[in-house]
Amino acid sequence: MTYKSKLILLLAALVTQAALADDPPALPIEIFGDNGRLDVPTGAYVLTGNVRILRGTLTVTADEARSFNGEDGRIARVELYGNPTRWDDVLEDGSEVRGRSDQILYDFTTNLITMLGNAEIQNVQGEFSGQQLVYDLDTQSLVGDGGVRLLIEPDTAEAATERLQSNDGDGDG
């Protein structure tokens, strides 16, 4: 097994341990990059060049990825840099959501994902953009700062609202 293969396995194990411990069933994470460096004593890593992270339907691409561990040795923060960073996912309802920004910071201790610089999220209902977008995973709220723009697609927003209302009325929610 090559050094690069070992690095990828170690990175996947570290990220899985930190990011997915409370998300059963845990999906595997695949991380790819042209170059990688792992600091074995701290478990911190840096990947550069064509970084791709795959987990289920989620795909993230960046030019560089860095992890930072907390005092307990678990990953506390992951930073992604790009020109731009990009991600896309397919939601449970089958709709697609895409995002891009210059940087993505994922803080595991606060459970916040911060998109910095030319941040934009698009889905079937419209677009939300600004210089900074912060998504709180606990409250599922999104806050924008710096030239915030919201574009709502009336037809798809109305259909989504109707779908949510019909789900509330059928006893499931």
NUDO-876216 format. One record per atom (N, C-alpha, C, O): residue in one letter; x, y, z. Coordinates in steps of 0.1 Angstrom, whole numbers, plus 5000, padded with zeros to 4 digits. Layout:
N
aXYZ...
This chain:
173
m500949885000m500050005000m500950125000m501850135008t500650224991t501450344990t501150435001t500150425008y502050535003y501850645013y500550715010y499850745020k500250744997k499050814994k497850734998k496850795003s497850604995s496750524999s496550525014s495350525019k497650505021k497550505036k496950645041k496150645050l497450755035l496950885039l495450895037l494750945045i494950845025i493550855022i492750775032i491650815037l493150655036l492450575046l492450645059l491450635066l493650695063l493650765076l492750885076l492050915086l492750965066l491851085065l490351045066l489651105073a490050935058a488650895059a488250845073a487150875077a489150775080a488850735093a488750855103a487850855111l489650955101l489551065110l488251145108l487551185118v487951175096v486751255093v485451175097v484551235103t485451045094t484350965098t484150965113t483050985117q485250955120q485150945135q484551075140q483751075149a485051195135a484651325140a483251365135a482451415143a483051355122a481851415116a480651325116a479551375116l480851195117l479651105116l479351025128l478450935127a479951055139a479750965151a478250975155a477850875161d477551085153d476251095157d475251085146d474051125147d475651025134d474751025123d474650885117d475050855106p473950795125p473750655120p472750655109p471850735109p472850555099p474050485097p475150565090p474850645081a476350555094a477450635089a477750595075a478050475072l477750685066l478150665052l479650685051l480250765058p480250605042p481750615041p482050755034p481250805026i483250805037i483750925031i484950895023i485850825028e484950945011e486150925002e486751065000e486051154997i488051075002i488751205001i489851184991i490751094993f489951264981f490951254971f491751394970f491151494971g492951394966g493751514964g495051474956g495451354957d495551574949d496851544942d497951524952d498851444949n497951594963n499051584973n498451594987n497451654989g499051524996g498651525010g499751515020g500751465018r499451575032r500351565043r499651545055r498551605058l500051445063l499451415076l500451425087l501551375087d500051505098d500851515110d500351405119d499351425126v501051295120v500551175127v500351205142v499251165147p501251275149p500951295163p499651375166p498951355176t499351475157t498151555160t496951505152t495851535155g497251425141g496151375133g495651485123g494651455116a496251605123a495851705113a496351675099a497351615098y495651715089y496051695076y495851815067y495151905070v496551815056v496451915045v496451835032v497351755029l495451855024l495351805010l495351925001l494652025003t496151914990t496152014980t495951964966t496351844963g495452044957g495252004943g494151914940g494151794944n493051964934n491951884929n491351804941n491151684939v491151864952v490551794964v489051764961v488351854957r488751644963r487351594962r486951514974r487751434979i485751544980i485251474991i483851414987i483051494983l483751284989l482451224985l481851154997l482551085004r480551174999r479851105009r478451085005r477651185005g478050965002g476650944997g476451034984g477151024975t475451114985t475051204973t475851334974t475751414964l476551364985l477251484986l478651484979l479451384981t478951584971t480251594965t480751734968t480051834966v482051744973v482651874976v483951884968v484651784968t484251994962t485452004955t486152134960t485452234962a487452134960a488252244965a489652234960a490052134955d490452344962d491852344958d492652294970d493752234968e492152314982e492952274994e491952245006e490952315007a492352145014a491552105026a492552095037a493552035036r492052155049r492952145061r492052105073r490852145073s492552015082s491751985094s492552035106s493852045106f491852065116f492452105129f491752035140f490552025141n492551975149n492051895160n491951975173n492652065175g490951935181g490751995194g491651925204g492451835201e491551975216e492351915227e492151765229e492951695234d490951725226d490551575228d491151495217d490951365217g491751555207g492351475196g491351455184g491851405174r490151485186r489151475175r489151595166r489551705171i488751585154i488751695144i487751795150i486551765152a488251925151a487352035156a486952125145a485852185145r487752135134r487452225123r488052175111r489152125111v487352195100v487852165086v487652295078v486652355078e488752325071e488752445062e488952405048e489952325045l488152455039l488352425025l488552555017l487852655020y489452555008y489752675001y489752644986y490052534982g489252744978g489152714964g488952834955g488852944960n488952814943n488752924933n487552884924n487852874912p486352864928p485852854942p485852714948p486152614940t485452694960t485052564965t483552544960t482852644958r483252424958r481952384953r481352264960r482152174964w480052254962w479452134967w478152124961w477452214957d477651994960d476351964955d475851844962d476651754966d474551834964d473951724971d472551704966d471951794959v471951584968v470651554965v469951534978v470351454986l468851614980l468051604993l467151484993l466951414983e466551455005e465751345006e464551344997e464051234993d464051464993d462951474984d463351464969d462451474960g464651444967g465151424953g465551554946g466151544936s465351664953s465751794947s467251814949s467851754959e467851894940e469351914941e469552054948e468752144946v470652064955v471152184961v472652194958v473352104959r473052324954r474452344951r474852464958r474152564961g476152464962g476752584968g478152614963g478852524958r478652734965r479952764961r480352894969r479552974973s481652904972s482253014979s483753004978s484252904973d484453104982d485953104982d486453014993d487452944991q485753005004q486152925015q484952865022q483852915022i485152745027i484152675036i484752635049i485852575049l484252685060l484752645073l483652565080l482552605081y484052445084y483052355091y483552345106y484652275108d482952405115d483352395129d482452285136d481252305138f483052175140f482352065146f481952095160f480952045165t482652195167t482352225181t481152305182t480352295191t480852405172t479652485172t478652435163t477552485163n478952335154n478052275144n477652385134n476452385130l478552465130l478352575120l479152545108l480252515108i478452565096i479152565083i479152715078i478052775076t480352775076t480452905072t481052915058t482152855055m480352975049m480752995035m481253145034m480453235036l482453165030l483053295030l483453335016l484053255008g483153465012g483553514999g482753464987g482853344984n481953554982n481153514970n480353384972n480253304964a479753384984a478953264988a477553254981a476953364980e477253144977e475953124970e475452984972e476152884971i474152974975i473452844976i472252854966i471452944966q472152744958q471052734948q470252604950q470852504953n468952614950n468152494949n466952524940n466852634934v466052434939v464852444930v464052564934v463352624926q464052614947q463252724951q463852854948q463152954948g465152864945g465852984942g467252994946g467952884947e467753114949e469153134953e469253224965e468353314968f470253204973f470553284985f472053314984f472853214984s472453434984s473853464982s474253584991s473453664996g475553594993g476153705001g477653685003g478153584998q478353775009q479753755011q480053655022q481053585022q479053635031q479153525041q477853465043q476853535046l477753335043l476553255046l476953155057l477953085056v476153155068v476353065079v475152975081v474053025083y475452845081y474352755083y474552685096y475652625099d473552695105d473552625118d472952495117d471752485114l473752385118l473152245117l472152215128l471352125125d472352275140d471452245151d470052305148d469052235150t469952435145t468752505143t468252495128t467052535126q469052455119q468752445105q468352585100q467452605092s469152685104s468952825100s470152875092s471252825094l469852955082l470853015073l470853165075l469753225073v471953225077v472053365079v473153415069v474153365067g472753535062g473653585053g474153725057g473353805063d475353765053d475853895056d476653945043d477153865036g476654075041g477454135031g476854125017g477154035009g475954215014g475354215001g474454094998g474554034988v473554065008v472753945007v471753964995v471154074994r471553864988r470553854977r469753724978r470353624980l468453744977l467553624977l466753634965l466053734962l466753524957l465953514945l465053394947l465453284949i463753424946i462753314948i462053284935i461553374928e462053154932e461353104920e459953074924e459652974931p458953164920p457553144925p456953004923p456352954933d457052954911d456352824909d456952714918d456152634924t458252704919t458852594927t458652624942t458452524950a458652744946a458452784960a457052744964a456852694975e456152774956e454652744959e454452594959e453752544968a455052524950a454952374950a455552314962a454952224968a456652364967a457352314979a456452344991a456352265000t455952464992t455052505003t453852415003t453452365014e453252384992e452052294992e452452154996e451652095003r453652104992r454051974996r454251965011r453851865017l454852075017l455052075031l453752075038l453552005048q452852155034q451552165040q450752035039q450051995049s450851965028s450151835026s450851735035s450151645040n452151735037n452851645046n452451665061n452251575068d452251795064d451751825078d450351775081d450051735092g449551775070g448151735072g447951585071g446851545075d448951505068d448751365067d449151285079d449151165079g449451355090g449751295103g451151255104g451551205115d452051275094d453451245095d454251355102d455351325106g453851475102g454751575107g454051675116g454751765120
